[in-house]
Amino acid sequence: MKHWVKSGSPWIWLTAGSVTVSLLALLGIMLLLAGQGMRYFWPSPVYQFELNQSAAGPVMMIGELYQQQNIPRRQLQESGVALPPGNAQNFERYLIKVGNRESEGQDFRTLLASDILRQSTPRDLLVLERNSNGTAYGYLAGMLEDGQPLTGRNINQALQQRLPQIAALSRQAHDIQFRDMARINQRFDALRLREKSLQRDDKLDARSQASIRAERLELQRRYRQLSDRLEGLNRDRQRDALLLRDMHGQVHTIALSQVRDAWYPNAMNTTQKLVHWAEQVKKFLSDSPREANTEGGVFPAIFGTVLMVILMSIVVMPFGVIAAVYLHEYAGNNLLTRLIRIAVVNLAGVPSIVYGVFGLGFFVYMIGGTLDQLFYPESLPNPTFGTPGVLWAALTLALLTLPVVIVATEEGLSRIPATLRQGSLALGASRAETLWRIVLPMAAPAMMTGLILAVARAAGETAPLMLVGVVKSVPVLPVDDIFPYLHLERKFMHLSFQIYDMAFQSPSVEAARPLVFATAFLLVTIVVGLNLAAMGIRHSLRERYRAWSQ
């Protein structure tokens, strides 16, 4: 046993066990998040419950069985729930998603299993995914075209045919409003700023005024054309409606422009459910959030997260590598250098919210305010760069992750044998050539390690981003087809902040819970994917330069 311990085998097994536990923990977390989040997109059966809760007779409830719990009698009595007679100490309690928020006032209701007389899953129960007021459940009672009842056609077939047409009209209206009209508004703003600049410099003569007036009239004409076209599209979108009978027997008129999708979950087979699940996941990845982030997709948050990480990486890698090269290759081993290294290591332990406060004061107010005064005086007092945006968020997180890159790169430089440097110098290469052609290529795997750690930390940060640019919802992305195409001054969405907002700021916690798990799974997947890509690049570089170090 003593010989076995001295051989070092226990440490090998301990290391292997630690790695195994870490991988199993990561796999378990991803399975938990995927299981709790991906089931949200599965078309669950919709039940019709017949309840005995009224002296006048049974009442009906329609909804999805969201959760089932075994609750002690005492807890229910303390909550003021009326219990049936008997000595049962535990009761089954169901959490039912009833939807129809505009009439029910809430998305969820609870009921005891003892209150249910009968339950069934009628095949003609319809589920509607809407732009507002959440999901709707009920029976399709008819359709209206231009206010007139639809007759002589299959209502279900007409509904499925009309929904894609409405979606196409909605996309056209969205493009007109947020692309074409936004471009004209930008031109209006540019004209206003140009007129203000000429007036400030006393160059606003009659010819300039006539030119600006003519251009403004042309923009107004084009804007009116787009407004008329948008109004026509909206009329076409609002023309048709469907009639939905709810669990109380009341018929509601719902405009088709408010319906995003409609399906009969109780009539679906497994293949149809899989297709529906895939379509819902696609919508989750490509749509924008709705209803205070409790519904819809996360594409703006995905885009903002990836864009911010890319900008941060572009900034932090050069500065981190240059600082590490200076400290290890050029700076002398004196008191000042040791103090700098201690400061770099200590900066890695500073709370992230401190970096957020520094970024708000230094980057946003000082640098951004100065840029506005120098280059955008016409826009003042409305700030251009003197307000939180994606650029300042990237710089703040670059500053936050800079110590990680410096330490990782310097450790990689220290592992390069001194004989390689000496051999290169002996062959006539200069110190700069040795650094560029020998040292930095061999230290590339360590640089990639620093980038991996920086990306992993930056992608999961929330607190500093709340101060320097991230918001709950944005009307447009930081990248579009309007010059200069990349708008670094715009605010953006981030996956980690969206998780925080849905989990703690949502008006309906139960409705947002599955999206919290799904978004968390997506964030972990993106971080793991970025890390795997960087690890692949690091492995390739390590294998390329392995022979040099031998």
C-alpha positions as CSV (number, residue, x, y, z in Angstrom):
1,M,0.0,0.0,0.0
2,K,2.8,2.4,0.9
3,H,4.6,1.6,-2.4
4,W,1.3,2.2,-4.3
5,V,0.9,5.6,-2.6
6,K,4.5,6.6,-3.4
7,S,4.0,5.6,-7.0
8,G,1.6,8.4,-7.6
9,S,-1.3,6.2,-8.7
10,P,-3.7,7.5,-6.1
11,W,-3.3,11.0,-7.5
12,I,-4.0,9.8,-11.0
13,W,-7.2,8.1,-9.8
14,L,-8.2,11.1,-7.8
15,T,-7.7,13.4,-10.8
16,A,-9.7,11.0,-13.0
17,G,-12.4,10.8,-10.4
18,S,-12.6,14.6,-10.1
19,V,-12.8,15.0,-13.9
20,T,-15.5,12.4,-14.0
21,V,-17.6,14.0,-11.3
22,S,-17.2,17.4,-13.0
23,L,-18.4,16.0,-16.4
24,L,-21.3,14.2,-14.7
25,A,-22.3,17.4,-12.9
26,L,-22.3,19.3,-16.2
27,L,-24.2,16.6,-17.9
28,G,-26.7,16.5,-15.1
29,I,-27.2,20.2,-15.1
30,M,-27.8,20.2,-18.9
31,L,-30.2,17.3,-18.7
32,L,-32.1,19.0,-15.9
33,L,-32.4,22.3,-17.8
34,A,-33.2,20.5,-21.0
35,G,-35.9,18.3,-19.4
36,Q,-37.6,21.2,-17.6
37,G,-37.3,23.6,-20.5
38,M,-37.9,21.6,-23.7
39,R,-41.1,20.1,-22.4
40,Y,-42.6,23.5,-22.6
41,F,-42.7,23.2,-26.4
42,W,-44.3,19.8,-26.4
43,P,-48.1,19.9,-27.3
44,S,-49.4,18.6,-24.0
45,P,-52.9,17.2,-23.8
46,V,-55.7,19.6,-22.9
47,Y,-58.3,18.3,-20.4
48,Q,-61.9,19.1,-19.9
49,F,-62.7,18.7,-16.2
50,E,-66.2,18.4,-14.9
51,L,-66.2,19.7,-11.3
52,N,-68.7,19.5,-8.5
53,Q,-68.1,22.9,-7.0
54,S,-71.5,24.6,-7.4
55,A,-74.8,24.1,-5.7
56,A,-76.5,24.6,-9.0
57,G,-74.6,21.6,-10.5
58,P,-71.3,20.7,-12.0
59,V,-69.1,23.3,-13.6
60,M,-66.5,22.9,-16.3
61,M,-62.8,23.7,-16.5
62,I,-60.5,23.4,-19.5
63,G,-56.7,23.5,-19.4
64,E,-53.4,21.8,-19.4
65,L,-52.3,19.7,-16.4
66,Y,-49.3,21.7,-15.4
67,Q,-48.3,20.3,-12.1
68,Q,-49.5,17.6,-9.7
69,Q,-48.6,17.7,-5.9
70,N,-49.4,15.7,-2.8
71,I,-50.4,18.3,-0.2
72,P,-51.0,17.5,3.6
73,R,-54.4,18.3,5.0
74,R,-53.0,20.7,7.6
75,Q,-51.3,22.8,4.9
76,L,-54.6,23.1,2.9
77,Q,-56.6,24.0,6.1
78,E,-54.1,26.7,7.0
79,S,-54.5,28.0,3.4
80,G,-58.2,28.3,3.8
81,V,-59.1,25.6,1.3
82,A,-62.5,23.9,1.8
83,L,-61.8,20.2,2.1
84,P,-64.3,17.3,1.6
85,P,-65.4,15.3,4.7
86,G,-63.3,12.4,5.7
87,N,-60.1,11.4,7.5
88,A,-57.7,11.6,4.5
89,Q,-54.4,13.2,5.6
90,N,-53.1,14.0,2.1
91,F,-54.8,15.3,-1.0
92,E,-53.8,15.4,-4.7
93,R,-53.7,19.0,-5.9
94,Y,-53.5,19.9,-9.6
95,L,-52.2,23.1,-11.1
96,I,-54.2,23.8,-14.3
97,K,-53.1,26.2,-17.0
98,V,-56.5,27.6,-18.0
99,G,-55.2,30.5,-20.3
100,N,-57.8,32.9,-21.6
101,R,-56.3,35.6,-19.5
102,E,-58.6,38.4,-20.7
103,S,-61.7,36.6,-19.3
104,E,-60.2,34.5,-16.5
105,G,-57.9,37.1,-15.0
106,Q,-55.1,34.6,-14.4
107,D,-53.3,31.9,-16.3
108,F,-53.4,29.2,-13.6
109,R,-55.9,27.7,-11.2
110,T,-55.6,25.0,-8.6
111,L,-58.1,22.2,-7.8
112,L,-58.2,19.1,-5.7
113,A,-58.5,15.7,-7.2
114,S,-61.6,15.1,-5.0
115,D,-63.4,18.0,-6.8
116,I,-63.2,16.3,-10.2
117,L,-66.2,14.3,-11.2
118,R,-65.0,13.4,-14.7
119,Q,-62.1,14.4,-17.0
120,S,-61.7,13.8,-20.7
121,T,-59.6,14.9,-23.6
122,P,-61.9,15.9,-26.5
123,R,-60.2,15.8,-29.9
124,D,-61.8,19.1,-31.0
125,L,-60.3,21.2,-28.1
126,L,-58.4,24.0,-29.8
127,V,-55.2,25.7,-28.5
128,L,-54.4,29.2,-29.7
129,E,-51.0,30.9,-29.3
130,R,-51.6,34.6,-29.3
131,N,-49.5,37.8,-29.5
132,S,-51.1,39.0,-26.2
133,N,-53.1,37.7,-23.3
134,G,-51.3,34.4,-23.4
135,T,-52.7,31.0,-24.6
136,A,-56.4,30.5,-25.3
137,Y,-58.3,27.2,-24.9
138,G,-61.7,26.3,-26.2
139,Y,-63.8,25.0,-29.1
140,L,-63.8,26.6,-32.6
141,A,-67.3,27.9,-33.0
142,G,-66.9,29.7,-36.4
143,M,-65.0,32.2,-38.4
144,L,-65.7,35.7,-39.7
145,E,-64.6,37.3,-43.0
146,D,-65.1,41.0,-43.1
147,G,-67.5,40.6,-40.2
148,Q,-69.6,38.0,-42.0
149,P,-69.8,34.4,-40.9
150,L,-67.9,31.9,-43.0
151,T,-70.3,29.3,-44.5
152,G,-69.9,26.6,-47.0
153,R,-66.3,25.7,-46.1
154,N,-64.5,23.6,-43.6
155,I,-63.7,26.0,-40.7
156,N,-60.6,24.1,-39.5
157,Q,-59.2,24.0,-43.0
158,A,-59.9,27.7,-43.6
159,L,-58.2,28.6,-40.3
160,Q,-55.0,26.6,-41.2
161,Q,-54.9,28.2,-44.6
162,R,-55.5,31.7,-43.4
163,L,-52.9,31.8,-40.6
164,P,-49.9,31.6,-42.9
165,Q,-51.3,34.4,-45.0
166,I,-51.8,36.6,-41.9
167,A,-48.2,35.8,-40.9
168,A,-46.9,36.9,-44.3
169,L,-48.9,40.1,-44.0
170,S,-47.5,40.7,-40.5
171,R,-43.9,40.2,-41.7
172,Q,-44.5,42.8,-44.5
173,A,-46.0,45.2,-42.0
174,H,-43.0,44.7,-39.7
175,D,-40.5,45.3,-42.5
176,I,-42.2,48.5,-43.5
177,Q,-42.5,49.8,-40.0
178,F,-39.0,48.8,-38.6
179,R,-36.9,48.8,-41.8
180,D,-38.3,51.2,-44.5
181,M,-39.9,53.8,-42.2
182,A,-36.9,53.6,-39.8
183,R,-34.6,54.3,-42.7
184,I,-36.7,57.4,-43.6
185,N,-36.7,58.5,-40.0
186,Q,-33.0,58.3,-39.9
187,R,-32.8,60.5,-43.0
188,F,-35.1,63.0,-41.3
189,D,-32.9,63.0,-38.3
190,A,-29.8,63.5,-40.5
191,L,-31.4,66.4,-42.2
192,R,-32.3,68.0,-38.9
193,L,-28.7,67.6,-37.7
194,R,-27.3,69.0,-40.9
195,E,-29.5,72.0,-40.8
196,K,-28.6,72.6,-37.2
197,S,-24.9,72.3,-38.0
198,L,-25.1,74.7,-40.9
199,Q,-27.1,77.2,-38.8
200,R,-24.5,77.0,-36.0
201,D,-21.6,77.7,-38.5
202,D,-23.6,80.5,-40.2
203,K,-23.7,78.6,-43.5
204,L,-27.4,78.1,-43.8
205,D,-28.0,80.2,-46.9
206,A,-31.1,80.2,-49.2
207,R,-29.6,77.5,-51.5
208,S,-29.0,75.2,-48.5
209,Q,-32.4,75.8,-47.1
210,A,-34.0,75.1,-50.5
211,S,-32.0,71.8,-50.9
212,I,-33.0,70.7,-47.4
213,R,-36.6,71.6,-47.9
214,A,-36.8,69.7,-51.2
215,E,-35.2,66.6,-49.6
216,R,-37.6,66.8,-46.7
217,L,-40.6,67.1,-48.9
218,E,-39.4,64.0,-50.9
219,L,-39.0,62.0,-47.6
220,Q,-42.4,63.1,-46.5
221,R,-43.9,61.9,-49.7
222,R,-42.2,58.5,-49.4
223,Y,-43.2,58.3,-45.8
224,R,-46.9,58.9,-46.7
225,Q,-46.7,56.1,-49.3
226,L,-45.3,53.7,-46.8
227,S,-48.0,54.8,-44.2
228,D,-50.8,54.1,-46.7
229,R,-49.3,50.7,-47.6
230,L,-48.9,49.9,-43.9
231,E,-52.5,50.9,-43.2
232,G,-53.7,48.7,-46.1
233,L,-51.7,45.7,-44.7
234,N,-53.2,46.3,-41.2
235,R,-56.7,46.4,-42.7
236,D,-56.1,43.0,-44.4
237,R,-54.7,41.6,-41.2
238,Q,-57.6,42.8,-39.1
239,R,-60.3,41.6,-41.6
240,D,-60.8,38.0,-40.4
241,A,-61.5,36.7,-36.9
242,L,-62.4,33.4,-35.3
243,L,-65.1,32.5,-32.7
244,L,-63.9,30.6,-29.7
245,R,-66.2,29.0,-27.1
246,D,-64.6,28.9,-23.7
247,M,-65.2,26.6,-20.8
248,H,-68.1,28.8,-19.6
249,G,-69.9,28.5,-22.9
250,Q,-69.2,32.1,-23.8
251,V,-68.1,32.8,-27.4
252,H,-65.2,35.2,-27.9
253,T,-64.2,37.0,-31.1
254,I,-60.5,36.8,-31.6
255,A,-58.8,38.6,-34.6
256,L,-56.6,36.3,-36.6
257,S,-53.9,39.0,-36.5
258,Q,-53.5,38.1,-32.8
259,V,-53.2,34.4,-33.4
260,R,-49.7,33.1,-34.1
261,D,-50.5,29.4,-34.2
262,A,-53.5,27.0,-33.6
263,W,-53.5,23.3,-33.0
264,Y,-55.5,20.4,-31.7
265,P,-53.2,18.6,-29.3
266,N,-55.6,15.8,-28.4
267,A,-56.0,14.8,-32.1
268,M,-52.2,14.7,-32.8
269,N,-50.2,11.5,-33.2
270,T,-46.6,11.2,-32.1
271,T,-45.2,12.3,-35.5
272,Q,-47.3,15.4,-35.6
273,K,-46.3,16.2,-32.0
274,L,-42.6,15.9,-32.9
275,V,-43.1,18.2,-35.9
276,H,-45.0,20.7,-33.7
277,W,-42.3,20.5,-31.1
278,A,-39.5,21.2,-33.6
279,E,-41.5,24.2,-35.0
280,Q,-42.0,25.6,-31.5
281,V,-38.2,25.3,-30.7
282,K,-37.5,27.1,-34.0
283,K,-39.8,29.9,-33.0
284,F,-38.2,30.1,-29.6
285,L,-34.8,30.5,-31.2
286,S,-35.9,33.0,-34.0
287,D,-38.7,35.1,-32.5
288,S,-38.6,38.1,-30.2
289,P,-40.0,37.9,-26.6
290,R,-43.6,38.9,-25.8
291,E,-45.8,39.5,-22.8
292,A,-43.0,40.8,-20.5
293,N,-40.6,38.0,-21.6
294,T,-43.0,35.3,-20.4
295,E,-43.7,34.1,-24.0
296,G,-42.1,34.3,-27.4
297,G,-38.5,33.7,-28.4
298,V,-35.0,34.8,-27.4
299,F,-33.3,35.6,-30.7
300,P,-32.5,39.3,-29.7
301,A,-30.9,38.0,-26.5
302,I,-28.9,35.3,-28.4
303,F,-27.7,37.9,-30.9
304,G,-26.8,40.4,-28.2
305,T,-24.9,37.8,-26.2
306,V,-22.8,36.6,-29.1
307,L,-22.2,40.1,-30.4
308,M,-21.0,41.3,-27.0
309,V,-18.7,38.3,-26.5
310,I,-17.2,38.8,-30.0
311,L,-16.6,42.5,-29.3
312,M,-15.1,41.8,-25.9
313,S,-12.8,39.1,-27.3
314,I,-11.6,41.5,-30.0
315,V,-10.7,44.0,-27.3
316,V,-9.4,41.8,-24.5
317,M,-7.1,39.5,-26.4
318,P,-4.7,42.1,-27.9
319,F,-4.4,44.0,-24.7
320,G,-4.1,40.9,-22.5
321,V,-1.4,39.4,-24.7
322,I,0.5,42.6,-25.0
323,A,0.5,43.1,-21.2
324,A,1.5,39.5,-20.5
325,V,4.4,39.7,-23.1
326,Y,5.7,42.9,-21.6
327,L,5.6,41.6,-18.0
328,H,7.3,38.3,-18.9
329,E,9.6,39.2,-21.8
330,Y,10.6,42.9,-21.3
331,A,9.9,44.1,-17.7
332,G,12.6,43.5,-15.2
333,N,12.1,41.4,-12.1
334,N,11.9,44.3,-9.7
335,L,9.5,45.6,-7.1
336,L,7.3,47.5,-9.6
337,T,6.8,44.4,-11.7
338,R,5.9,42.3,-8.7
339,L,3.4,44.9,-7.6
340,I,1.8,45.0,-11.1
341,R,1.4,41.2,-11.0
342,I,-0.1,41.3,-7.5
343,A,-2.5,44.0,-8.7
344,V,-3.5,42.0,-11.8
345,V,-4.3,38.9,-9.7
346,N,-6.3,41.0,-7.2
347,L,-8.3,42.5,-10.0
348,A,-9.6,39.1,-10.9
349,G,-11.3,38.9,-7.5
350,V,-13.0,42.3,-7.6
351,P,-16.9,41.9,-7.6
352,S,-18.3,42.3,-11.1
353,I,-20.8,45.0,-10.0
354,V,-17.8,47.3,-9.2
355,Y,-16.7,47.0,-12.8
356,G,-20.2,47.9,-13.9
357,V,-20.1,51.1,-11.8
358,F,-16.7,51.9,-13.2
359,G,-17.8,51.3,-16.7
360,L,-20.9,53.6,-16.2
361,G,-18.8,56.4,-14.8
362,F,-15.7,56.1,-17.0
363,F,-16.8,54.7,-20.4
364,V,-20.4,56.0,-20.6
365,Y,-20.3,59.4,-18.9
366,M,-16.7,60.4,-19.4
367,I,-15.6,58.9,-22.7
368,G,-19.1,58.7,-24.2
369,G,-20.0,62.2,-23.1
370,T,-16.7,63.5,-24.6
371,L,-17.4,61.8,-27.9
372,D,-20.9,63.4,-28.0
373,Q,-19.4,66.9,-27.4
374,L,-16.7,66.4,-30.1
375,F,-18.5,64.6,-32.8
376,Y,-22.2,64.8,-32.2
377,P,-22.9,68.4,-30.8
378,E,-26.0,68.8,-33.0
379,S,-27.7,65.9,-31.2
380,L,-27.2,67.3,-27.7
381,P,-28.7,67.2,-25.2
382,N,-29.9,63.8,-26.5
383,P,-26.8,61.5,-26.1
384,T,-25.4,59.3,-28.8
385,F,-22.6,57.5,-27.1
386,G,-23.0,59.1,-23.7
387,T,-25.6,56.5,-22.8
388,P,-25.3,52.8,-22.0
389,G,-24.8,50.6,-25.1
390,V,-23.2,47.4,-26.5
391,L,-19.8,49.1,-27.0
392,W,-19.5,50.1,-23.4
393,A,-20.8,46.7,-22.2
394,A,-18.1,45.0,-24.3
395,L,-15.4,47.3,-22.9
396,T,-16.5,46.8,-19.4
397,L,-16.4,43.0,-19.6
398,A,-13.1,43.2,-21.4
399,L,-11.7,45.1,-18.4
400,L,-13.3,42.5,-16.1
401,T,-11.8,39.5,-18.0
402,L,-8.4,41.2,-18.7
403,P,-6.6,39.7,-15.6
404,V,-7.7,36.2,-16.7
405,V,-6.1,36.6,-20.1
406,I,-2.9,38.2,-18.7
407,V,-2.4,35.4,-16.1
408,A,-3.1,32.6,-18.5
409,T,-0.8,34.0,-21.3
410,E,2.0,34.7,-18.9
411,E,1.9,31.2,-17.5
412,G,2.1,29.9,-21.1
413,L,5.1,32.1,-21.8
414,S,6.8,30.8,-18.7
415,R,6.5,27.2,-19.9
416,I,8.5,27.9,-23.1
417,P,12.1,26.7,-22.7
418,A,14.7,29.4,-22.6
419,T,16.9,27.4,-24.9
420,L,14.5,28.1,-27.8
421,R,14.9,31.8,-27.3
422,Q,18.6,31.5,-27.0
423,G,18.9,29.3,-30.1
424,S,16.8,31.7,-32.1
425,L,19.0,34.6,-31.0
426,A,22.1,32.6,-31.7
427,L,21.0,32.0,-35.3
428,G,20.8,35.8,-35.9
429,A,17.2,36.5,-35.2
430,S,16.3,39.7,-33.4
431,R,14.4,39.7,-30.2
432,A,11.2,40.9,-31.9
433,E,11.5,38.2,-34.6
434,T,12.1,35.5,-31.9
435,L,9.0,36.8,-30.0
436,W,6.8,36.9,-33.1
437,R,7.9,33.6,-34.8
438,I,8.9,31.4,-31.9
439,V,7.5,32.5,-28.6
440,L,4.0,33.7,-29.5
441,P,3.1,30.7,-31.7
442,M,4.1,28.3,-28.9
443,A,2.1,30.3,-26.3
444,A,-1.0,30.3,-28.5
445,P,-2.6,27.4,-26.6
446,A,-2.3,29.4,-23.3
447,M,-3.8,32.4,-25.0
448,M,-6.7,30.3,-26.1
449,T,-7.1,29.0,-22.5
450,G,-7.3,32.6,-21.3
451,L,-9.9,33.4,-24.0
452,I,-11.9,30.3,-23.0
453,L,-12.0,31.5,-19.4
454,A,-12.8,35.1,-20.4
455,V,-15.7,34.0,-22.7
456,A,-17.2,31.7,-20.1
457,R,-17.2,34.4,-17.5
458,A,-18.4,37.2,-19.8
459,A,-21.3,35.2,-21.2
460,G,-22.7,34.5,-17.7
461,E,-22.3,38.0,-16.2
462,T,-25.4,40.0,-15.4
463,A,-24.8,42.6,-12.7
464,P,-22.4,44.9,-14.6
465,L,-24.4,44.7,-17.8
466,M,-27.5,46.1,-16.1
467,L,-25.5,49.4,-15.7
468,V,-23.8,49.6,-19.1
469,G,-26.2,48.6,-21.8
470,V,-28.4,45.6,-21.3
471,V,-32.2,46.1,-21.2
472,K,-35.3,44.0,-20.9
473,S,-36.5,44.5,-24.5
474,V,-35.2,46.3,-27.6
475,P,-37.2,47.3,-30.7
476,V,-34.3,46.8,-33.1
477,L,-31.0,44.9,-33.1
478,P,-27.6,46.6,-32.9
479,V,-26.9,45.3,-36.5
480,D,-29.2,46.1,-39.4
481,D,-29.1,47.2,-43.0
482,I,-29.1,50.9,-42.2
483,F,-25.7,52.7,-42.4
484,P,-23.3,52.2,-40.6
485,Y,-24.9,48.8,-40.1
486,L,-23.2,48.1,-36.8
487,H,-24.7,50.5,-34.2
488,L,-22.4,50.2,-31.2
489,E,-24.4,52.9,-29.3
490,R,-27.6,50.9,-29.1
491,K,-28.8,49.0,-26.1
492,F,-29.0,45.2,-26.4
493,M,-30.5,42.1,-24.8
494,H,-28.5,39.4,-23.0
495,L,-29.4,35.8,-22.1
496,S,-28.3,36.0,-18.5
497,F,-30.2,39.2,-17.9
498,Q,-33.3,37.7,-19.6
499,I,-33.1,34.7,-17.2
500,Y,-32.9,37.0,-14.3
501,D,-35.8,39.1,-15.6
502,M,-38.1,36.1,-16.3
503,A,-37.3,34.4,-12.9
504,F,-37.6,37.5,-10.6
505,Q,-39.4,40.3,-12.5
506,S,-42.1,38.3,-14.4
507,P,-45.7,39.1,-13.5
508,S,-46.5,35.4,-13.9
509,V,-43.8,33.2,-12.3
510,E,-45.5,29.9,-13.2
511,A,-45.9,30.9,-16.9
512,A,-42.3,32.0,-17.2
513,R,-40.7,29.1,-15.3
514,P,-40.3,26.8,-18.3
515,L,-38.8,29.6,-20.4
516,V,-36.3,30.2,-17.6
517,F,-35.1,26.6,-17.8
518,A,-35.1,26.7,-21.6
519,T,-33.1,30.0,-21.7
520,A,-30.7,28.7,-19.1
521,F,-30.1,25.6,-21.1
522,L,-29.5,27.7,-24.2
523,L,-27.0,29.9,-22.4
524,V,-25.1,26.9,-21.0
525,T,-25.1,25.3,-24.5
526,I,-23.7,28.5,-26.1
527,V,-21.0,28.8,-23.4
528,V,-20.1,25.1,-23.8
529,G,-20.1,25.4,-27.6
530,L,-17.8,28.4,-27.5
531,N,-15.5,26.7,-25.1
532,L,-15.4,23.5,-27.2
533,A,-14.5,25.5,-30.3
534,A,-11.7,27.3,-28.4
535,M,-10.5,24.1,-27.0
536,G,-10.4,22.5,-30.5
537,I,-8.3,25.5,-31.7
538,R,-6.0,25.2,-28.7
539,H,-5.5,21.5,-29.3
540,S,-4.7,22.0,-32.9
541,L,-2.1,24.7,-32.1
542,R,-0.6,22.6,-29.3
543,E,-0.1,19.6,-31.6
544,R,1.4,21.9,-34.3
545,Y,4.1,23.3,-32.0
546,R,4.6,20.2,-29.8
547,A,7.8,19.2,-31.6
548,W,9.4,22.6,-31.0
549,S,9.3,22.2,-27.2
550,Q,10.9,18.7,-27.3
